[in-house]
Amino acid sequence: MAAALSPPRVPKPKGVAPAHYYESFLEKKGPCDQDYRKFWAGLQGLTIYFYNSNRDFQPLEKLDLRLFSKLTDEAPGGNALDTSSQFSLVLRDQEIKFKAESLESREMWKGFILTVVELRVPSNLTLLPGHLYMMAEVQAKEEARRALEVPWCFLRVSRLEAQLLLERYPDCGNLLLRPSGEGKDGVSVTTRQILNGLPVVRHYKVKLQGSKYVIDVEDPFPCSSLDAVVNYFVTHTKRALVPFLLDEDYEKVLAFVDADQENGESVWATPTWFSSSGSVSLTNVPKPLPPVPTPVSSQEARLPPLPPQLLDQDENYVTPIGDHPAVEYMNQDVSPSTPLVRSKHKKAVKLPVKPPKPPVVPKPDLKAITGVWARKPGISSPQALSLVTKLGDVTAELEEKLQKRRALEH
């Protein structure tokens, strides 16, 4: 027996390797980790991606460098003389410890991280000329990438709203970009710092002249992009100004689902009752009643779904269809298909004494009427009228009888 033909094997599609600025093995230990875990790490943009191996294309974790604060060397036992391969990355909200494969790998990681964060090649690291050249290339790539993007600290808010954001969320940064109040293409920079316990808010104007952004200070400084404007304020203030980045992972206001008292719909509500200590008291929270299921008839259950024309594209609400009003007949003719319903009256309706006049009948065509009717125009009995109205439907047999009767009369 001939063996069954098997389909040809198709090679599995290979993923595209990510183009990292720098990559190597790193051991990582976060705030919630008990021990170090080894990853294949790659730096791209302002993000460090962590993979299971160097053959994977989907990262297991990633670390955002927009919250960068500083880099420190981590020596075991606190011995500063120990040439270890450990270093710490300090962010605004956490600190992550790393172990590199060697001292050279540690310096490379620190150099590339500082290059993408500060957009300058660090000069205080132990690096070879070839390493410095690689970091200069990464700096040019990162500047070109950011020139095409809007900075994360740019928000479309007014001057007052910018001040309120910086005041309410001081841990998210103290520098914010916003559209210019003059309504032109320029932008404004709002900063908020604390001096001797008092807040100091400053506003700076940035004009757009051709393809350059010019910071309007004593010595106007041109920038090629909005990200370069942010970098100018950060670097010229010794990193005292931090770009504003609102933490969207956690909510700032306590909210819960409650039933609306007017229409009974479920809505988001915020508690208005607070205890003396400022915490929310949950003892008096009214528990919403569960919705009462409405019975659905078998006929309604078999109804087809609504067509898409009845759905509002903007609000995704179903357009309600009004019920047809009940037909009330007031001295109207009822169609033959409508069943007759006898209405009950409390009092008998009195009929008029005189009979109603017969309806006006249009005059018949005299040409169709025979001569005997033409000689007796005075006939006005009901039988004659009904006969005249039916002359149009007389058959040939009746016409013969009329002719015989007319002959007998003569």
C-alpha positions in Angstrom: 0.0 0.0 0.0 1.3 3.4 -0.9 1.8 5.6 2.1 -0.5 8.6 2.4 0.9 11.8 1.2 1.6 14.2 4.0 1.3 18.0 3.5 4.6 19.8 3.0 6.1 21.3 6.2 5.9 25.0 6.2 8.5 26.8 8.2 7.2 28.7 11.2 7.3 32.5 10.7 10.2 34.0 12.6 9.6 37.2 14.5 11.6 40.3 13.8 14.3 40.9 16.4 13.8 44.2 18.2 16.4 46.8 17.4 17.8 47.6 20.8 20.3 50.3 21.5 22.1 47.9 23.8 21.3 44.4 25.1 22.9 41.8 27.3 22.1 39.5 30.3 21.0 41.3 33.5 20.0 40.0 36.9 17.1 42.1 38.3 15.7 42.5 41.8 12.7 44.7 42.3 11.2 46.0 45.6 8.9 42.9 45.8 11.5 40.3 44.8 13.3 38.2 47.4 16.2 37.3 45.1 17.7 38.2 41.7 16.1 36.9 38.5 18.1 36.6 35.3 16.8 38.1 32.1 17.9 39.0 28.6 17.5 42.8 28.7 17.4 45.3 25.9 17.3 49.1 25.9 15.1 50.8 23.3 14.0 54.4 23.6 13.1 55.2 27.2 12.2 51.6 28.1 14.2 48.6 29.2 12.6 45.3 28.0 13.2 42.0 29.8 13.0 38.6 28.0 13.3 35.0 29.0 16.1 34.4 26.6 17.9 36.2 23.7 15.7 34.2 21.2 12.4 35.6 22.4 10.6 38.5 20.9 7.9 39.1 23.4 9.1 40.8 26.6 8.1 39.4 30.0 8.5 42.8 31.7 9.4 46.3 30.9 10.7 49.3 32.9 9.8 52.9 32.1 12.8 55.3 32.3 10.6 58.4 32.1 10.5 58.3 35.9 14.3 58.2 36.1 15.9 59.8 39.2 19.5 58.6 39.4 22.0 55.8 39.0 24.1 54.5 41.9 26.7 51.8 42.3 25.7 49.0 44.6 28.6 47.2 46.3 28.0 44.2 48.4 28.4 44.9 52.1 28.6 48.6 51.4 32.3 48.4 50.5 33.0 51.2 48.1 36.4 49.7 47.1 34.9 46.5 45.8 34.8 46.5 42.1 31.4 44.9 41.7 29.2 44.6 38.7 26.1 45.7 40.6 24.2 49.0 40.2 20.9 50.5 41.3 18.4 52.4 39.1 16.4 54.8 41.3 13.1 55.9 39.9 10.5 58.3 41.5 8.5 55.5 43.1 10.9 52.6 43.4 14.5 51.3 43.3 15.6 48.4 41.2 18.9 46.6 41.7 20.9 44.9 38.9 23.8 42.6 38.5 25.7 42.8 35.2 27.9 40.1 33.7 31.1 42.2 34.2 32.3 45.6 35.3 32.5 46.6 31.6 28.9 45.6 31.1 27.8 47.6 34.1 29.5 50.7 32.8 27.9 50.1 29.4 24.4 49.9 30.9 24.9 53.0 33.0 26.3 54.9 30.0 23.4 54.0 27.6 20.8 54.7 30.3 22.2 58.2 31.0 22.5 58.9 27.2 18.8 58.2 26.4 17.6 60.0 29.6 19.8 63.1 29.5 20.5 63.1 25.7 24.2 63.5 26.2 27.1 61.1 26.4 28.3 60.8 30.0 32.0 61.7 30.7 32.4 60.4 34.2 32.3 56.6 33.3 35.1 54.2 32.5 34.5 53.7 28.8 36.6 53.1 25.7 36.5 55.4 22.7 34.5 52.9 20.8 31.9 52.8 23.5 31.6 56.5 23.5 31.1 56.5 19.7 28.3 54.0 20.1 26.6 56.2 22.7 26.9 59.2 20.4 25.1 57.3 17.7 22.4 56.3 20.2 22.0 60.0 21.2 21.4 61.0 17.6 18.8 58.3 17.1 17.0 59.1 20.3 16.9 62.8 19.5 15.5 62.0 16.0 12.9 59.7 17.6 11.7 62.3 20.2 11.5 65.1 17.6 8.6 63.2 16.0 6.8 62.7 19.3 5.0 65.1 21.6 6.6 65.1 25.1 4.7 63.3 27.8 4.6 66.5 30.0 2.6 68.4 27.2 -1.0 68.8 28.3 -3.8 70.8 26.6 -4.7 72.8 29.7 -5.0 76.5 30.6 -2.6 78.4 32.8 -4.9 78.0 35.9 -5.4 74.3 35.2 -1.6 73.8 34.9 -1.1 75.4 38.3 -3.7 73.2 39.9 -2.2 70.0 38.4 1.3 70.9 39.7 -0.2 71.8 43.1 -2.3 68.7 43.6 0.2 66.2 42.3 3.6 67.4 43.4 5.1 63.8 43.3 4.4 63.6 39.5 6.7 66.4 38.6 7.0 70.2 38.6 7.4 71.1 34.9 4.5 71.2 32.4 4.1 72.2 28.8 0.8 73.7 27.6 -0.5 75.6 24.6 0.2 79.3 24.5 -2.5 81.6 25.8 -2.1 83.8 22.7 -3.7 81.1 20.5 -0.7 80.8 18.2 1.5 77.8 17.5 3.8 78.6 20.4 3.8 76.9 23.8 4.2 77.9 27.4 6.2 76.3 30.2 4.8 76.3 33.7 7.0 75.4 36.7 6.3 75.1 40.4 9.0 74.9 43.1 9.1 75.3 46.9 11.2 78.1 48.3 11.4 78.4 52.1 8.2 76.5 52.4 6.3 78.7 49.9 5.4 77.7 46.4 6.8 79.7 43.5 5.1 79.3 40.2 6.8 80.6 37.0 5.6 80.8 33.4 7.9 80.9 30.4 7.1 81.6 26.7 8.3 79.5 23.9 7.9 81.0 20.4 7.8 79.1 17.1 10.0 80.7 14.5 10.0 78.7 11.3 10.9 75.2 12.3 12.6 76.2 15.6 11.2 76.6 19.1 12.9 79.7 20.7 12.8 79.9 24.5 12.1 83.5 25.4 14.6 84.2 28.1 17.4 86.8 28.5 19.5 84.8 26.1 17.0 83.3 23.7 17.8 79.6 23.1 16.6 77.8 19.9 15.5 74.2 20.1 14.8 71.8 17.3 11.8 70.2 19.0 9.5 70.4 22.0 11.5 67.5 23.7 14.6 69.7 23.3 12.7 72.5 25.1 12.0 70.1 28.0 15.6 68.9 28.0 16.8 72.5 28.2 14.8 73.3 31.4 15.9 70.0 33.0 19.6 70.2 32.3 20.0 74.0 32.9 18.4 73.6 36.4 20.6 70.7 37.5 17.6 68.4 37.2 15.7 70.4 39.8 12.8 70.6 37.3 11.2 67.2 36.6 8.8 66.7 33.7 5.2 66.2 34.8 3.9 62.6 34.4 0.6 61.9 35.9 0.5 58.4 37.5 -2.6 56.8 35.8 -2.2 53.4 37.4 -4.0 54.4 40.6 -7.1 56.4 41.1 -7.1 59.5 43.3 -10.8 59.6 44.1 -12.8 56.9 45.8 -15.8 55.9 43.7 -18.5 53.2 43.8 -21.5 52.1 41.8 -24.8 53.4 43.2 -28.4 53.6 41.9 -29.7 56.9 40.8 -32.7 58.0 42.9 -34.5 59.6 39.9 -34.3 56.9 37.2 -32.9 54.0 39.1 -29.9 53.6 36.7 -26.5 52.6 37.9 -24.1 55.5 38.2 -20.6 56.2 39.6 -20.8 58.0 42.9 -18.3 59.5 45.4 -18.8 59.3 49.1 -19.7 62.6 50.9 -19.6 61.3 54.4 -16.3 61.4 56.3 -15.3 60.6 59.8 -13.5 63.0 62.1 -10.1 61.5 61.2 -10.7 62.1 57.5 -11.3 58.5 56.5 -14.4 57.4 54.8 -17.0 55.7 57.0 -18.5 52.7 55.3 -20.9 51.7 58.0 -23.7 54.0 56.6 -23.2 53.1 53.0 -26.6 52.2 51.6 -26.4 48.9 49.7 -28.1 49.2 46.4 -30.9 46.7 45.8 -30.4 44.0 43.2 -32.3 44.7 40.0 -35.7 42.9 39.7 -35.7 40.7 36.7 -38.6 41.5 34.3 -40.4 38.5 32.9 -39.9 38.0 29.2 -42.7 36.4 27.2 -41.9 33.7 24.7 -43.0 36.0 21.8 -40.5 38.7 22.9 -37.8 36.1 23.4 -38.2 35.1 19.7 -37.9 38.6 18.4 -35.0 39.3 16.1 -32.2 41.7 17.2 -32.6 45.4 16.4 -31.1 46.5 13.0 -28.0 48.6 13.1 -29.9 51.6 11.8 -31.6 52.0 15.2 -28.3 52.3 17.1 -26.8 55.7 17.6 -23.3 55.6 16.4 -22.1 58.4 18.7 -23.6 57.3 22.1 -24.3 53.6 21.3 -27.8 54.1 22.7 -30.7 52.2 21.3 -33.2 54.5 19.7 -36.6 53.9 21.5 -39.5 53.0 19.3 -42.9 54.4 20.5 -45.9 52.1 20.8 -48.5 52.6 18.1 -51.5 54.6 19.6 -54.7 52.7 20.0 -57.1 53.4 17.2 -60.3 55.1 18.3 -63.1 55.1 15.9 -65.5 58.1 16.1 -68.2 57.7 13.5 -65.7 56.4 11.0 -66.0 53.7 8.5 -64.5 50.4 9.6 -62.5 48.5 7.1 -63.9 45.0 6.2 -60.8 43.3 7.6 -61.4 44.9 11.0 -63.7 42.8 13.3 -66.8 44.5 14.5 -67.1 45.1 18.2 -70.5 45.8 19.7 -70.3 48.7 22.1 -72.5 48.8 25.1 -74.4 52.0 25.7 -76.0 53.0 29.0 -78.9 54.8 27.2 -80.7 54.0 24.0 -80.1 56.3 21.2 -83.3 58.0 20.1 -83.9 57.7 16.4 -85.1 60.8 14.5 -88.8 60.9 13.7 -88.4 61.7 10.0 -86.5 59.2 8.0 -83.3 60.5 6.5 -83.3 61.7 3.0 -82.1 59.3 0.4 -78.6 59.9 -0.9 -78.2 62.0 -4.0 -77.7 59.8 -7.0 -75.9 61.1 -10.1 -78.1 61.4 -13.1 -77.8 58.4 -15.5 -76.7 58.6 -19.0 -79.8 59.3 -21.1 -78.3 57.7 -24.2 -78.2 54.4 -22.4 -81.8 54.6 -21.4 -84.4 53.4 -23.8 -87.1 55.5 -25.4 -89.9 54.4 -23.0 -88.0 56.1 -20.1 -87.6 59.2 -22.2 -91.3 59.5 -22.7 -92.1 59.1 -19.0 -89.7 61.5 -17.2 -92.1 61.9 -14.2 -91.4 58.5 -12.7 -89.7 59.1 -9.4 -90.6 56.1 -7.4 -87.8 54.3 -5.5 -88.2 51.2 -7.8 -87.6 53.3 -10.9 -84.6 55.0 -9.3 -83.0 51.7 -8.4 -83.7 50.3 -11.9 -82.1 53.4 -13.5 -79.0 52.9 -11.4 -78.7 49.3 -12.4 -79.1 49.9 -16.2 -75.4 49.9 -16.6 -75.3 46.2 -15.5 -78.3 44.9 -17.6 -77.3 41.8 -19.5 -78.3 41.0 -23.0 -81.1 38.8 -21.9 -82.9 41.6 -20.0 -82.6 43.9 -23.0 -84.4 41.3 -25.0 -87.3 41.2 -22.5 -87.6 44.9 -22.5 -87.8 45.0 -26.3 -90.6 42.4 -26.3 -92.5 44.3 -23.6 -92.2 47.5 -25.6 -93.6 45.7 -28.7 -96.7 44.5 -26.8 -97.4 48.0 -25.5 -97.6 49.3 -29.1 
